[in-house]
């Protein structure tokens, strides 16, 4: 019997701050095996929606449901084991070695007593290798460059093999090689059944790798569906107020050119 896919649902999410509506009735459904790219102009509510979906921010109205259970009713440790959240512009506050910082992603999986079990230590080794961090393994995280820190944080988010990954601008600060590698890994995760939602600014990478797009404008969801259908020149003009030529959306040769 096949394992049921993870399903994350948002129903009528409203968030208000200081008299301003940040999210206005956002509803969407995300499922395991999908790589959904969340796009929209700065200030459209992407980071706020990410925090709500991760269970880190309680909305003023509406609810988020994971596999039929409202997030508010799920034990925090259980939720932490199932989902990983990568915030926008993460910072290293303490001079921990990179391997220790990556291992923090395993905190919800650790036994109450004792050190890091061998099986979990092997996950740290694999994540360090996969994200090209071997040369930085014992380096204090506070001394990493922006791109190196972004890779380390992505490794920390993924080392626990979460069922769902919510990543807020995970490619920010990465050079082209590591940006391509990072989005390739997100796509591969979804291909193995993980639910992946990532906010993205590089639209050509979104067009090539995301299987679905969710588009926010002024706190409202204006499009949500397969990339080939959602990513159009008309949508980009409406949402970003730019003229663009979109070719091959939803394929690995797609491009988005601004004219």
Beta strands, then each sheet from edge to edge (+ up, - down):
strand 1: 7-17
strand 2: 20-31
strand 3: 35-39
strand 4: 61-66
strand 5: 69-70
strand 6: 83-86
strand 7: 164-168
strand 8: 195-199
strand 9: 212-217
strand 10: 220-226
strand 11: 244-247
strand 12: 255-258
sheet 1: 2+ 1- 4+ 5-
sheet 2: 6+ 7+ 8+ 3+ 9+ 10-
sheet 3: 11+ 12-
end
